[in-house]
């Protein structure tokens, strides 16, 4: 029988927990760093893509604005050309026209309101002392060569000044006058009044 005598002290077994724990932590750090790197790269790609889309959108918006400006400028130019053409074709010298309308008023007749439309229609509001004066003014307008048509649309009496025998009414007449544009132009060019 043999007896084994071991005089060497027993070796303590090293704990494998620390190296194993170190390896696990190192693996987690590597996985975490790799994941973080991948996420950062994707975000950078998205940022780059969004910047590119933003630049393209800005360029497209600028191009559309320029296109709208040219369209607007073209349409404004066309409108101005049309307005100039109309003004050259239908010039009505309103000062001379008013002078002609006032000349035909009776002595105590007063223009109170005048409105002129582009189609040559003039609305007049005139004050008279008598109905005879309104009839005389209507006839004077009918006799004018530059007036195509004239109508007395209304004649109303309003209270006027008081005299010994009572109140004398004033008459307000509303006239609708259609201007003969060709005749008016001829008259203005010829210097006739």
Backbone as JSON Lines, residues from 0, in Angstrom:
{"i":0,"aa":"X","n":[0.78,-1.14,0.0],"ca":[0.0,0.0,0.0],"c":[0.84,1.23,0.0]}
{"i":1,"aa":"X","n":[0.46,1.9,-0.74],"ca":[1.21,3.11,-0.93],"c":[0.45,4.27,-0.34]}
{"i":2,"aa":"X","n":[1.16,5.03,0.22],"ca":[0.52,6.19,0.82],"c":[1.07,7.41,0.1]}
{"i":3,"aa":"X","n":[0.17,8.19,-0.16],"ca":[0.55,9.42,-0.86],"c":[0.67,10.53,0.14]}
{"i":4,"aa":"X","n":[1.77,11.11,0.13],"ca":[1.97,12.22,1.04],"c":[2.31,13.41,0.16]}
{"i":5,"aa":"X","n":[1.53,14.35,0.36],"ca":[1.7,15.59,-0.42],"c":[2.04,16.68,0.55]}
{"i":6,"aa":"X","n":[3.22,17.15,0.47],"ca":[3.67,18.16,1.38],"c":[3.46,19.56,0.8]}
{"i":7,"aa":"X","n":[3.11,19.59,-0.36],"ca":[2.84,20.9,-0.98],"c":[1.46,21.37,-0.56]}
{"i":8,"aa":"X","n":[1.38,22.61,-0.29],"ca":[0.05,23.1,0.11],"c":[-0.93,23.0,-1.05]}
{"i":9,"aa":"X","n":[-2.12,22.87,-0.73],"ca":[-3.16,22.75,-1.75],"c":[-3.34,24.09,-2.42]}
{"i":10,"aa":"X","n":[-3.48,24.01,-3.66],"ca":[-3.69,25.24,-4.41],"c":[-5.14,25.65,-4.32]}
{"i":11,"aa":"X","n":[-5.26,26.88,-4.14],"ca":[-6.64,27.39,-4.12],"c":[-7.07,27.61,-5.56]}
{"i":12,"aa":"X","n":[-8.22,27.24,-5.81],"ca":[-8.72,27.43,-7.17],"c":[-9.08,28.89,-7.35]}
{"i":13,"aa":"X","n":[-8.62,29.38,-8.47],"ca":[-8.93,30.78,-8.76],"c":[-10.38,30.86,-9.19]}
{"i":14,"aa":"X","n":[-10.94,31.96,-8.81],"ca":[-12.34,32.18,-9.16],"c":[-12.4,32.56,-10.64]}
{"i":15,"aa":"X","n":[-13.25,31.94,-11.34],"ca":[-13.41,32.24,-12.76],"c":[-14.52,33.28,-13.0]}
{"i":16,"aa":"X","n":[-15.02,33.75,-11.94],"ca":[-16.09,34.73,-12.04],"c":[-15.57,36.06,-12.59]}
{"i":17,"aa":"X","n":[-14.44,36.52,-12.12],"ca":[-13.91,37.83,-12.56],"c":[-13.55,37.79,-14.05]}
{"i":18,"aa":"X","n":[-12.82,36.83,-14.55],"ca":[-12.54,36.84,-15.99],"c":[-13.81,36.69,-16.83]}
{"i":19,"aa":"X","n":[-14.72,35.85,-16.35],"ca":[-15.96,35.67,-17.09],"c":[-16.78,36.97,-17.11]}
{"i":20,"aa":"X","n":[-16.82,37.62,-15.97],"ca":[-17.53,38.9,-15.88],"c":[-16.86,39.95,-16.76]}
{"i":21,"aa":"X","n":[-15.55,39.96,-16.81],"ca":[-14.81,40.9,-17.66],"c":[-15.12,40.65,-19.14]}
{"i":22,"aa":"X","n":[-15.19,39.4,-19.52],"ca":[-15.48,39.07,-20.91],"c":[-16.91,39.51,-21.26]}
{"i":23,"aa":"X","n":[-17.85,39.28,-20.38],"ca":[-19.25,39.68,-20.63],"c":[-19.35,41.2,-20.74]}
{"i":24,"aa":"X","n":[-18.7,41.91,-19.83],"ca":[-18.74,43.39,-19.88],"c":[-18.1,43.88,-21.17]}
{"i":25,"aa":"X","n":[-16.96,43.28,-21.53],"ca":[-16.29,43.68,-22.77],"c":[-17.18,43.43,-23.98]}
{"i":26,"aa":"X","n":[-17.86,42.29,-24.0],"ca":[-18.77,41.98,-25.1],"c":[-19.94,42.97,-25.15]}
{"i":27,"aa":"X","n":[-20.47,43.3,-23.98],"ca":[-21.57,44.28,-23.94],"c":[-21.1,45.65,-24.42]}
{"i":28,"aa":"X","n":[-19.89,46.04,-24.03],"ca":[-19.36,47.32,-24.5],"c":[-19.16,47.32,-26.02]}
{"i":29,"aa":"X","n":[-18.66,46.23,-26.55],"ca":[-18.46,46.14,-28.0],"c":[-19.8,46.19,-28.72]}
{"i":30,"aa":"X","n":[-20.78,45.44,-28.24],"ca":[-22.12,45.45,-28.86],"c":[-22.75,46.83,-28.74]}
{"i":31,"aa":"X","n":[-22.64,47.46,-27.56],"ca":[-23.2,48.8,-27.37],"c":[-22.53,49.83,-28.26]}
{"i":32,"aa":"X","n":[-21.2,49.77,-28.36],"ca":[-20.47,50.72,-29.21],"c":[-20.84,50.52,-30.67]}
{"i":33,"aa":"X","n":[-20.94,49.27,-31.1],"ca":[-21.32,48.99,-32.49],"c":[-22.74,49.49,-32.77]}
{"i":34,"aa":"X","n":[-23.65,49.24,-31.87],"ca":[-25.03,49.71,-32.03],"c":[-25.07,51.24,-32.07]}
{"i":35,"aa":"X","n":[-24.35,51.88,-31.19],"ca":[-24.31,53.34,-31.16],"c":[-23.75,53.89,-32.47]}
{"i":36,"aa":"X","n":[-22.67,53.25,-32.98],"ca":[-22.05,53.69,-34.23],"c":[-23.03,53.55,-35.39]}
{"i":37,"aa":"X","n":[-23.74,52.43,-35.44],"ca":[-24.71,52.2,-36.52],"c":[-25.84,53.22,-36.44]}
{"i":38,"aa":"X","n":[-26.34,53.5,-35.25],"ca":[-27.43,54.48,-35.09],"c":[-26.96,55.87,-35.5]}
{"i":39,"aa":"X","n":[-25.75,56.24,-35.09],"ca":[-25.21,57.56,-35.46],"c":[-25.05,57.67,-36.97]}
{"i":40,"aa":"X","n":[-24.57,56.62,-37.62],"ca":[-24.4,56.63,-39.07],"c":[-25.75,56.78,-39.78]}
{"i":41,"aa":"X","n":[-26.76,56.08,-39.31],"ca":[-28.1,56.2,-39.92],"c":[-28.66,57.61,-39.74]}
{"i":42,"aa":"X","n":[-28.47,58.17,-38.55],"ca":[-28.95,59.54,-38.32],"c":[-28.23,60.53,-39.22]}
{"i":43,"aa":"X","n":[-26.92,60.35,-39.39],"ca":[-26.18,61.24,-40.28],"c":[-26.68,61.11,-41.71]}
{"i":44,"aa":"X","n":[-26.98,59.88,-42.14],"ca":[-27.53,59.68,-43.48],"c":[-28.89,60.36,-43.62]}
{"i":45,"aa":"X","n":[-29.73,60.22,-42.59],"ca":[-31.04,60.87,-42.63],"c":[-30.9,62.39,-42.67]}
{"i":46,"aa":"X","n":[-29.98,62.91,-41.86],"ca":[-29.76,64.37,-41.86],"c":[-29.29,64.83,-43.23]}
{"i":47,"aa":"X","n":[-28.35,64.1,-43.83],"ca":[-27.86,64.45,-45.16],"c":[-29.0,64.39,-46.18]}
{"i":48,"aa":"X","n":[-29.82,63.35,-46.1],"ca":[-30.94,63.2,-47.02],"c":[-31.95,64.34,-46.83]}
{"i":49,"aa":"X","n":[-32.25,64.69,-45.58],"ca":[-33.2,65.77,-45.31],"c":[-32.65,67.11,-45.79]}
{"i":50,"aa":"X","n":[-31.34,67.33,-45.62],"ca":[-30.74,68.57,-46.12],"c":[-30.85,68.64,-47.64]}
{"i":51,"aa":"X","n":[-30.61,67.52,-48.3],"ca":[-30.73,67.48,-49.76],"c":[-32.16,67.77,-50.18]}
{"i":52,"aa":"X","n":[-33.14,67.16,-49.52],"ca":[-34.55,67.41,-49.84],"c":[-34.92,68.86,-49.58]}
{"i":53,"aa":"X","n":[-34.4,69.42,-48.49],"ca":[-34.68,70.82,-48.17],"c":[-34.11,71.74,-49.25]}
{"i":54,"aa":"X","n":[-32.89,71.47,-49.68],"ca":[-32.28,72.28,-50.74],"c":[-33.08,72.17,-52.04]}
{"i":55,"aa":"X","n":[-33.51,70.95,-52.36],"ca":[-34.31,70.76,-53.57],"c":[-35.65,71.49,-53.47]}
{"i":56,"aa":"X","n":[-36.27,71.42,-52.3],"ca":[-37.55,72.11,-52.08],"c":[-37.37,73.62,-52.19]}
{"i":57,"aa":"X","n":[-36.29,74.14,-51.62],"ca":[-36.02,75.58,-51.72],"c":[-35.82,75.98,-53.18]}
{"i":58,"aa":"X","n":[-35.04,75.19,-53.91],"ca":[-34.8,75.5,-55.32],"c":[-36.1,75.45,-56.11]}
{"i":59,"aa":"X","n":[-36.94,74.45,-55.83],"ca":[-38.23,74.33,-56.51],"c":[-39.14,75.51,-56.18]}
{"i":60,"aa":"X","n":[-39.15,75.92,-54.9],"ca":[-39.98,77.06,-54.48],"c":[-39.51,78.34,-55.17]}
{"i":61,"aa":"X","n":[-38.2,78.53,-55.23],"ca":[-37.66,79.73,-55.89],"c":[-38.02,79.71,-57.37]}
{"i":62,"aa":"X","n":[-37.91,78.54,-58.0],"ca":[-38.27,78.44,-59.42],"c":[-39.75,78.74,-59.63]}
{"i":63,"aa":"X","n":[-40.61,78.22,-58.75],"ca":[-42.05,78.49,-58.86],"c":[-42.36,79.97,-58.64]}
{"i":64,"aa":"X","n":[-41.68,80.58,-57.68],"ca":[-41.89,82.02,-57.44],"c":[-41.47,82.83,-58.65]}
{"i":65,"aa":"X","n":[-40.35,82.46,-59.25],"ca":[-39.9,83.18,-60.45],"c":[-40.91,83.0,-61.58]}
{"i":66,"aa":"X","n":[-41.42,81.78,-61.72],"ca":[-42.41,81.52,-62.76],"c":[-43.66,82.35,-62.52]}
{"i":67,"aa":"X","n":[-44.1,82.41,-61.25],"ca":[-45.29,83.21,-60.91],"c":[-45.03,84.69,-61.17]}
{"i":68,"aa":"X","n":[-43.82,85.15,-60.85],"ca":[-43.49,86.56,-61.09],"c":[-43.55,86.87,-62.58]}
{"i":69,"aa":"X","n":[-42.99,85.99,-63.4],"ca":[-43.02,86.25,-64.83],"c":[-44.45,86.21,-65.36]}
{"i":70,"aa":"X","n":[-45.26,85.25,-64.84],"ca":[-46.66,85.2,-65.26],"c":[-47.39,86.46,-64.8]}
{"i":71,"aa":"X","n":[-47.14,86.86,-63.55],"ca":[-47.8,88.05,-63.02],"c":[-47.37,89.28,-63.8]}
{"i":72,"aa":"X","n":[-46.06,89.4,-64.04],"ca":[-45.57,90.55,-64.8],"c":[-46.14,90.56,-66.2]}
{"i":73,"aa":"X","n":[-46.25,89.38,-66.81],"ca":[-46.82,89.32,-68.15],"c":[-48.29,89.71,-68.13]}
{"i":74,"aa":"X","n":[-49.04,89.2,-67.13],"ca":[-50.46,89.53,-67.09],"c":[-50.67,91.0,-66.71]}
{"i":75,"aa":"X","n":[-49.84,91.52,-65.82],"ca":[-49.94,92.94,-65.47],"c":[-49.61,93.79,-66.69]}
{"i":76,"aa":"X","n":[-48.57,93.38,-67.41],"ca":[-48.21,94.11,-68.63],"c":[-49.33,94.08,-69.65]}
{"i":77,"aa":"X","n":[-49.96,92.91,-69.81],"ca":[-51.07,92.8,-70.75],"c":[-52.25,93.66,-70.3]}
{"i":78,"aa":"X","n":[-52.52,93.68,-69.0],"ca":[-53.61,94.52,-68.49],"c":[-53.31,95.99,-68.72]}
{"i":79,"aa":"X","n":[-52.06,96.38,-68.49],"ca":[-51.7,97.78,-68.71],"c":[-51.81,98.14,-70.19]}
{"i":80,"aa":"X","n":[-51.37,97.24,-71.06],"ca":[-51.49,97.5,-72.5],"c":[-52.96,97.65,-72.89]}
{"i":81,"aa":"X","n":[-53.8,96.79,-72.33],"ca":[-55.24,96.87,-72.62],"c":[-55.82,98.19,-72.12]}
{"i":82,"aa":"X","n":[-55.41,98.6,-70.93],"ca":[-55.9,99.87,-70.38],"c":[-55.43,101.05,-71.23]}
{"i":83,"aa":"X","n":[-54.2,100.99,-71.7],"ca":[-53.68,102.07,-72.56],"c":[-54.46,102.11,-73.87]}
{"i":84,"aa":"X","n":[-54.69,100.92,-74.45],"ca":[-55.46,100.87,-75.7],"c":[-56.85,101.45,-75.5]}
{"i":85,"aa":"X","n":[-57.49,101.07,-74.38],"ca":[-58.84,101.58,-74.11],"c":[-58.81,103.09,-73.92]}
{"i":86,"aa":"X","n":[-57.82,103.58,-73.18],"ca":[-57.74,105.02,-72.93],"c":[-57.51,105.79,-74.22]}
{"i":87,"aa":"X","n":[-56.73,105.21,-75.13],"ca":[-56.5,105.89,-76.41],"c":[-57.75,105.87,-77.28]}
{"i":88,"aa":"X","n":[-58.51,104.8,-77.19],"ca":[-59.71,104.69,-78.02],"c":[-60.87,105.53,-77.49]}
{"i":89,"aa":"X","n":[-61.0,105.65,-76.19],"ca":[-62.16,106.32,-75.61],"c":[-61.76,107.45,-74.67]}
{"i":90,"aa":"X","n":[-61.0,108.38,-75.17],"ca":[-60.68,109.5,-74.26],"c":[-61.88,110.43,-74.13]}
{"i":91,"aa":"X","n":[-62.25,110.71,-72.93],"ca":[-63.33,111.67,-72.67],"c":[-62.74,112.75,-71.78]}
{"i":92,"aa":"X","n":[-62.71,113.95,-72.3],"ca":[-62.19,115.07,-71.53],"c":[-63.33,115.56,-70.64]}
{"i":93,"aa":"X","n":[-63.31,115.16,-69.39],"ca":[-64.44,115.42,-68.51],"c":[-64.59,116.9,-68.18]}
{"i":94,"aa":"X","n":[-63.49,117.64,-68.16],"ca":[-63.61,119.07,-67.86],"c":[-64.4,119.76,-68.97]}
{"i":95,"aa":"X","n":[-64.06,119.45,-70.21],"ca":[-64.79,120.04,-71.34],"c":[-66.24,119.55,-71.34]}
{"i":96,"aa":"X","n":[-66.45,118.29,-70.99],"ca":[-67.8,117.75,-70.94],"c":[-68.62,118.45,-69.86]}
{"i":97,"aa":"X","n":[-68.05,118.64,-68.68],"ca":[-68.75,119.37,-67.61],"c":[-69.06,120.8,-68.04]}
{"i":98,"aa":"X","n":[-68.11,121.42,-68.72],"ca":[-68.34,122.79,-69.2],"c":[-69.55,122.82,-70.14]}
{"i":99,"aa":"X","n":[-69.64,121.83,-71.04],"ca":[-70.77,121.77,-71.96],"c":[-72.09,121.55,-71.22]}
{"i":100,"aa":"X","n":[-72.07,120.69,-70.22],"ca":[-73.3,120.42,-69.45],"c":[-73.72,121.64,-68.64]}
{"i":101,"aa":"X","n":[-72.76,122.36,-68.08],"ca":[-73.06,123.55,-67.27],"c":[-73.55,124.69,-68.16]}
{"i":102,"aa":"X","n":[-72.99,124.83,-69.36],"ca":[-73.42,125.9,-70.28],"c":[-74.9,125.8,-70.61]}
{"i":103,"aa":"X","n":[-75.42,124.59,-70.65],"ca":[-76.81,124.39,-71.03],"c":[-77.77,124.56,-69.85]}
{"i":104,"aa":"X","n":[-77.26,124.74,-68.64],"ca":[-78.11,124.95,-67.47],"c":[-78.81,126.31,-67.54]}
{"i":105,"aa":"X","n":[-80.03,126.4,-67.0],"ca":[-80.67,127.71,-66.89],"c":[-79.93,128.57,-65.86]}
{"i":106,"aa":"X","n":[-80.29,129.84,-65.77],"ca":[-79.58,130.77,-64.89],"c":[-79.56,130.3,-63.44]}
{"i":107,"aa":"X","n":[-80.66,129.77,-62.94],"ca":[-80.74,129.36,-61.54],"c":[-80.65,127.82,-61.4]}
{"i":108,"aa":"X","n":[-80.05,127.17,-62.36],"ca":[-79.87,125.72,-62.28],"c":[-78.48,125.39,-61.76]}
{"i":109,"aa":"X","n":[-78.39,124.34,-60.93],"ca":[-77.11,123.99,-60.32],"c":[-76.88,122.48,-60.44]}
{"i":110,"aa":"X","n":[-75.7,122.11,-60.9],"ca":[-75.31,120.7,-60.89],"c":[-74.98,120.3,-59.46]}
{"i":111,"aa":"X","n":[-75.62,119.28,-58.96],"ca":[-75.36,118.83,-57.59],"c":[-74.48,117.59,-57.57]}
{"i":112,"aa":"X","n":[-74.66,116.72,-58.56],"ca":[-73.89,115.48,-58.59],"c":[-73.75,115.03,-60.04]}
{"i":113,"aa":"X","n":[-72.56,114.53,-60.38],"ca":[-72.3,114.0,-61.71],"c":[-71.54,112.69,-61.53]}
{"i":114,"aa":"X","n":[-72.01,111.64,-62.2],"ca":[-71.25,110.39,-62.21],"c":[-71.16,109.9,-63.65]}
{"i":115,"aa":"X","n":[-69.97,109.43,-64.01],"ca":[-69.69,109.02,-65.38],"c":[-69.25,107.57,-65.38]}
{"i":116,"aa":"X","n":[-69.83,106.75,-66.26],"ca":[-69.43,105.35,-66.4],"c":[-68.61,105.19,-67.67]}
{"i":117,"aa":"X","n":[-67.85,104.11,-67.74],"ca":[-66.95,103.88,-68.87],"c":[-67.69,103.77,-70.2]}
{"i":118,"aa":"X","n":[-68.93,103.32,-70.16],"ca":[-69.67,103.12,-71.41],"c":[-70.32,104.4,-71.92]}
{"i":119,"aa":"X","n":[-70.01,105.54,-71.31],"ca":[-70.52,106.82,-71.79],"c":[-71.84,107.24,-71.16]}
{"i":120,"aa":"X","n":[-72.27,106.56,-70.11],"ca":[-73.51,106.93,-69.43],"c":[-73.18,107.91,-68.31]}
{"i":121,"aa":"X","n":[-73.89,109.04,-68.31],"ca":[-73.67,110.07,-67.3],"c":[-74.95,110.22,-66.5]}
{"i":122,"aa":"X","n":[-74.82,110.18,-65.18],"ca":[-75.95,110.4,-64.29],"c":[-75.79,111.8,-63.69]}
{"i":123,"aa":"X","n":[-76.8,112.64,-63.88],"ca":[-76.75,114.02,-63.39],"c":[-77.84,114.24,-62.34]}
{"i":124,"aa":"X","n":[-77.5,114.97,-61.31],"ca":[-78.48,115.46,-60.35],"c":[-78.4,116.97,-60.41]}
{"i":125,"aa":"X","n":[-79.53,117.6,-60.77],"ca":[-79.55,119.04,-61.02],"c":[-80.68,119.67,-60.2]}
{"i":126,"aa":"X","n":[-80.41,120.87,-59.67],"ca":[-81.42,121.61,-58.89],"c":[-81.95,122.76,-59.75]}
{"i":127,"aa":"X","n":[-83.3,122.89,-59.77],"ca":[-83.96,123.96,-60.52],"c":[-84.93,124.7,-59.61]}
{"i":128,"aa":"X","n":[-85.29,125.94,-60.03],"ca":[-86.3,126.69,-59.3],"c":[-87.71,126.31,-59.76]}
{"i":129,"aa":"X","n":[-87.86,125.97,-61.04],"ca":[-89.19,125.64,-61.57],"c":[-89.1,124.38,-62.42]}
{"i":130,"aa":"X","n":[-90.28,123.8,-62.67],"ca":[-90.31,122.62,-63.53],"c":[-90.03,123.0,-64.98]}
{"i":131,"aa":"X","n":[-90.37,124.25,-65.34],"ca":[-90.08,124.73,-66.69],"c":[-88.59,124.71,-66.97]}
{"i":132,"aa":"X","n":[-87.79,125.1,-65.96],"ca":[-86.34,125.1,-66.14],"c":[-85.82,123.68,-66.36]}
{"i":133,"aa":"X","n":[-86.41,122.71,-65.67],"ca":[-85.98,121.31,-65.86],"c":[-86.34,120.84,-67.27]}
{"i":134,"aa":"X","n":[-87.53,121.23,-67.76],"ca":[-87.92,120.86,-69.12],"c":[-87.02,121.54,-70.15]}
{"i":135,"aa":"X","n":[-86.67,122.81,-69.9],"ca":[-85.78,123.52,-70.82],"c":[-84.4,122.87,-70.85]}
{"i":136,"aa":"X","n":[-83.91,122.44,-69.7],"ca":[-82.59,121.78,-69.64],"c":[-82.63,120.43,-70.36]}
{"i":137,"aa":"X","n":[-83.73,119.69,-70.19],"ca":[-83.89,118.43,-70.89],"c":[-83.86,118.64,-72.4]}
{"i":138,"aa":"X","n":[-84.55,119.68,-72.87],"ca":[-84.56,119.96,-74.31],"c":[-83.18,120.41,-74.79]}
{"i":139,"aa":"X","n":[-82.48,121.21,-73.98],"ca":[-81.14,121.66,-74.36],"c":[-80.18,120.48,-74.48]}
{"i":140,"aa":"X","n":[-80.33,119.5,-73.6],"ca":[-79.48,118.31,-73.69],"c":[-79.85,117.47,-74.92]}
{"i":141,"aa":"X","n":[-81.14,117.38,-75.23],"ca":[-81.55,116.62,-76.41],"c":[-81.03,117.26,-77.69]}
{"i":142,"aa":"X","n":[-80.94,118.6,-77.7],"ca":[-80.48,119.31,-78.89],"c":[-78.97,119.22,-79.08]}
{"i":143,"aa":"X","n":[-78.22,118.85,-78.06],"ca":[-76.76,118.77,-78.17],"c":[-76.38,117.61,-79.07]}
{"i":144,"aa":"X","n":[-75.46,117.85,-80.01],"ca":[-75.09,116.81,-80.97],"c":[-74.26,115.69,-80.34]}
{"i":145,"aa":"X","n":[-73.56,115.97,-79.27],"ca":[-72.7,114.95,-78.64],"c":[-73.45,114.05,-77.67]}
{"i":146,"aa":"X","n":[-74.76,114.26,-77.53],"ca":[-75.57,113.42,-76.64],"c":[-76.48,112.55,-77.49]}
{"i":147,"aa":"X","n":[-76.34,111.23,-77.32],"ca":[-77.13,110.28,-78.1],"c":[-78.54,110.15,-77.55]}
{"i":148,"aa":"X","n":[-78.67,110.13,-76.22],"ca":[-79.98,109.95,-75.6],"c":[-79.95,110.59,-74.22]}
{"i":149,"aa":"X","n":[-81.09,111.17,-73.83],"ca":[-81.2,111.76,-72.5],"c":[-82.59,111.48,-71.96]}
{"i":150,"aa":"X","n":[-82.65,111.16,-70.67],"ca":[-83.94,110.88,-70.03],"c":[-83.98,111.59,-68.69]}
{"i":151,"aa":"X","n":[-85.14,112.14,-68.37],"ca":[-85.37,112.7,-67.04],"c":[-85.97,111.55,-66.23]}
{"i":152,"aa":"X","n":[-85.16,110.96,-65.37],"ca":[-85.61,109.77,-64.63],"c":[-86.48,110.12,-63.44]}
{"i":153,"aa":"X","n":[-86.25,111.27,-62.81],"ca":[-87.12,111.68,-61.7],"c":[-87.02,113.18,-61.51]}
{"i":154,"aa":"X","n":[-88.11,113.74,-60.98],"ca":[-88.15,115.17,-60.65],"c":[-88.92,115.26,-59.33]}
{"i":155,"aa":"X","n":[-88.23,115.7,-58.29],"ca":[-88.86,115.78,-56.97],"c":[-88.8,117.21,-56.47]}
{"i":156,"aa":"X","n":[-89.84,117.59,-55.73],"ca":[-89.91,118.94,-55.17],"c":[-89.42,118.89,-53.73]}
{"i":157,"aa":"X","n":[-88.62,119.89,-53.36],"ca":[-88.17,120.04,-51.98],"c":[-88.48,121.46,-51.55]}
{"i":158,"aa":"X","n":[-88.64,121.66,-50.25],"ca":[-88.96,123.01,-49.77],"c":[-87.74,123.91,-49.93]}
{"i":159,"aa":"X","n":[-88.0,125.09,-50.42],"ca":[-86.91,126.03,-50.66],"c":[-87.07,127.27,-49.81]}
{"i":160,"aa":"X","n":[-86.81,128.43,-50.39],"ca":[-86.86,129.68,-49.64],"c":[-88.3,130.13,-49.42]}
{"i":161,"aa":"X","n":[-88.52,130.89,-48.38],"ca":[-89.85,131.38,-48.03],"c":[-90.0,132.81,-48.51]}
{"i":162,"aa":"X","n":[-91.15,133.09,-49.17],"ca":[-91.47,134.46,-49.58],"c":[-92.78,134.84,-48.93]}
{"i":163,"aa":"X","n":[-93.26,136.05,-49.2],"ca":[-94.48,136.55,-48.55],"c":[-95.68,135.65,-48.81]}
{"i":164,"aa":"X","n":[-95.84,135.16,-50.04],"ca":[-97.02,134.37,-50.35],"c":[-96.87,132.9,-49.98]}
{"i":165,"aa":"X","n":[-95.72,132.47,-49.51],"ca":[-95.57,131.07,-49.09],"c":[-94.2,130.53,-49.46]}
{"i":166,"aa":"X","n":[-94.09,129.24,-49.36],"ca":[-92.82,128.58,-49.63],"c":[-92.73,128.23,-51.11]}
{"i":167,"aa":"X","n":[-91.58,128.56,-51.69],"ca":[-91.33,128.19,-53.09],"c":[-90.51,126.9,-53.09]}
{"i":168,"aa":"X","n":[-91.02,125.88,-53.73],"ca":[-90.25,124.62,-53.74],"c":[-89.08,124.69,-54.74]}
{"i":169,"aa":"X","n":[-88.1,123.89,-54.46],"ca":[-87.0,123.68,-55.41],"c":[-87.22,122.3,-56.01]}
{"i":170,"aa":"X","n":[-86.73,122.11,-57.2],"ca":[-86.92,120.84,-57.89],"c":[-85.56,120.19,-58.13]}
{"i":171,"aa":"X","n":[-85.48,118.92,-57.78],"ca":[-84.26,118.14,-58.0],"c":[-84.55,117.15,-59.11]}
{"i":172,"aa":"X","n":[-83.83,117.3,-60.2],"ca":[-84.02,116.41,-61.35],"c":[-82.88,115.43,-61.49]}
{"i":173,"aa":"X","n":[-83.24,114.18,-61.79],"ca":[-82.25,113.13,-62.05],"c":[-82.28,112.85,-63.55]}
{"i":174,"aa":"X","n":[-81.14,113.02,-64.2],"ca":[-81.04,112.82,-65.64],"c":[-80.1,111.66,-65.93]}
{"i":175,"aa":"X","n":[-80.46,110.87,-66.94],"ca":[-79.58,109.82,-67.45],"c":[-79.21,110.2,-68.87]}
{"i":176,"aa":"X","n":[-77.93,110.43,-69.1],"ca":[-77.46,110.92,-70.39],"c":[-76.54,109.88,-71.01]}
{"i":177,"aa":"X","n":[-76.8,109.53,-72.29],"ca":[-75.91,108.64,-73.04],"c":[-75.08,109.49,-73.99]}
{"i":178,"aa":"X","n":[-73.77,109.46,-73.79],"ca":[-72.87,110.27,-74.59],"c":[-72.63,109.6,-75.93]}
{"i":179,"aa":"X","n":[-72.66,110.38,-77.02],"ca":[-72.29,109.9,-78.34],"c":[-70.78,110.07,-78.46]}
{"i":180,"aa":"X","n":[-70.04,108.99,-78.22],"ca":[-68.58,109.07,-78.1],"c":[-67.92,109.56,-79.39]}
{"i":181,"aa":"X","n":[-68.38,109.07,-80.53],"ca":[-67.75,109.47,-81.79],"c":[-67.96,110.96,-82.04]}
{"i":182,"aa":"X","n":[-69.17,111.43,-81.82],"ca":[-69.46,112.85,-82.03],"c":[-68.67,113.71,-81.04]}
{"i":183,"aa":"X","n":[-68.57,113.24,-79.8],"ca":[-67.82,114.0,-78.79],"c":[-66.35,114.09,-79.18]}
{"i":184,"aa":"X","n":[-65.78,112.97,-79.7],"ca":[-64.38,113.0,-80.13],"c":[-64.19,113.96,-81.29]}
{"i":185,"aa":"X","n":[-65.12,113.9,-82.25],"ca":[-65.03,114.82,-83.4],"c":[-65.09,116.26,-82.92]}
{"i":186,"aa":"X","n":[-66.0,116.52,-82.01],"ca":[-66.18,117.88,-81.51],"c":[-64.92,118.35,-80.78]}
{"i":187,"aa":"X","n":[-64.3,117.46,-80.02],"ca":[-63.09,117.84,-79.29],"c":[-61.92,118.04,-80.24]}
{"i":188,"aa":"X","n":[-61.81,117.22,-81.27],"ca":[-60.71,117.35,-82.22],"c":[-60.89,118.58,-83.1]}
{"i":189,"aa":"X","n":[-62.16,118.87,-83.44],"ca":[-62.43,120.01,-84.29],"c":[-62.43,121.33,-83.53]}
{"i":190,"aa":"X","n":[-62.44,121.28,-82.2],"ca":[-62.44,122.49,-81.39],"c":[-63.81,123.11,-81.26]}
{"i":191,"aa":"X","n":[-64.86,122.38,-81.69],"ca":[-66.21,122.92,-81.58],"c":[-66.71,122.74,-80.16]}
{"i":192,"aa":"X","n":[-67.58,123.62,-79.71],"ca":[-68.21,123.48,-78.4],"c":[-69.68,123.71,-78.51]}
